[in-house]
Amino acid sequence: MKICIPVEKTQGTENTLHGHFYSSPRFIVYDTKTKQSKTLTNPYEKDDYKIHKSFDSLSEMSVHATVVGGLGRCTLLKLNRSGVKVYQASGHRLE
């Protein structure tokens, strides 16, 4: 299973969960089978019209789930339609 986690910095597993999936500067994709992780920069974090291109990158990597701090309704629907399960981190609220 591949899990996507929106994060603040490039620090591997020693990282901080970014507060909102949509504006996350980068994502860690962790593969539970191989126990390897890969950090992806979100090139569209500041471009409202192209933000959904980041979904293409995640889709190409066959991501199965994501753990989020915050998430908008449209992003939640897009992830669910892509077959990605969304899990909310404790102490955070989905919009």
Residue pairs with C-beta under 8 A, 6 or more apart in sequence:
1 31
1 32
1 33
1 64
1 65
2 29
2 30
2 31
2 32
2 61
2 62
2 63
2 64
2 65
3 29
3 30
3 32
3 63
3 64
3 65
3 66
3 67
4 27
4 28
4 29
4 58
4 63
4 65
4 66
4 67
4 84
5 15
5 17
5 27
5 28
5 29
5 30
5 66
5 67
6 17
6 18
6 20
6 21
6 24
6 26
6 27
6 42
6 66
6 68
6 69
7 15
7 16
7 17
7 18
7 24
7 25
7 26
7 27
7 28
7 39
8 15
8 16
8 17
8 18
8 25
8 26
9 15
9 16
9 25
9 26
10 26
10 39
12 28
12 37
12 39
13 28
13 30
13 37
15 28
17 67
17 68
17 69
17 89
17 92
18 24
18 25
18 69
19 69
19 70
19 92
20 68
20 69
20 70
20 71
20 72
21 66
21 68
21 69
21 70
21 71
21 72
21 75
22 51
22 71
22 72
22 75
23 45
24 42
24 45
25 41
25 42
25 45
26 39
26 40
26 41
26 42
27 39
27 40
27 42
27 54
27 58
28 37
28 38
28 39
28 40
29 37
29 38
29 39
29 40
29 58
29 61
29 63
30 36
30 37
31 37
38 61
40 54
40 57
40 58
40 61
42 54
43 53
43 54
44 50
44 51
44 52
44 53
44 54
45 51
45 54
52 78
55 78
55 79
55 82
58 66
58 82
58 84
59 82
63 84
64 83
64 84
64 85
65 84
65 85
65 86
65 87
66 79
66 84
66 85
66 86
66 87
67 87
67 88
67 89
68 86
68 87
68 88
68 89
68 92
68 94
69 88
69 89
69 92
70 92
70 93
70 94
70 95
71 79
71 86
71 88
71 94
71 95
72 95
73 95
76 86
76 94
79 86
80 86
88 94
